[in-house]
Amino acid sequence: MIKNALDIGKAVARLNALVEMDPDGMKSVCEARTPVNPEMAEHKDLPVLVAKQGEQTFYLMGPLGLVNYLFGMDQDAGMGAIAGIFEVACGKCGLLGNEGQVVGDVCGACGGEIELGDLIEFTITPQGREAIARDEQV
Ligand SMILES: [Zn+2]
C-alpha cells in the first residue's frame, strides 16, 4: 500500500514491526553508514556524521538520518523526530549498562568499554512529541 501521508507515530510503529521481525537485522541496517559529499553534510535538515582521520574528512550518513530528514530536524537540539533505543553493554564482561551510560564509557564492574548492544525499539523523541503536540512536523 502506497501512503501519501505518514505521521511520526505510524512511522515508529512500522519501524518497530521490523525490529520485532528481525532485531539483529534492523540493528545492522541502523548501523550502516554511507559516504556522502560535503554538500550533504552542510544541509541543515540532514544529519550527517563528520569524521576526521588524519588529514582526511569523511561525511557519513545512516538510514535513520534519512528517516529524520523526511520528518525534519530540530536544529537547536540536533535531534530528529525518531530515535533508535539501543541497549549498552560491557564488551568485556557483558554486564548491561545503566541508564545514562553511553558507548565508550568505562564499565564500573570490570573497567571494560561499554559498547552498543541490541536494538530495543524506535521511539518518538521529545522533539517529535512537541511537534505532534503542535500538530506539525519537526
Ligand atoms: Zn564489564
Residues whose N, C-alpha, C, O or C-beta is under 5 A from the ligand:
A	BS01	ZN	C90 K92 C93 G94 L95 C107 A109 C110 G111 G112
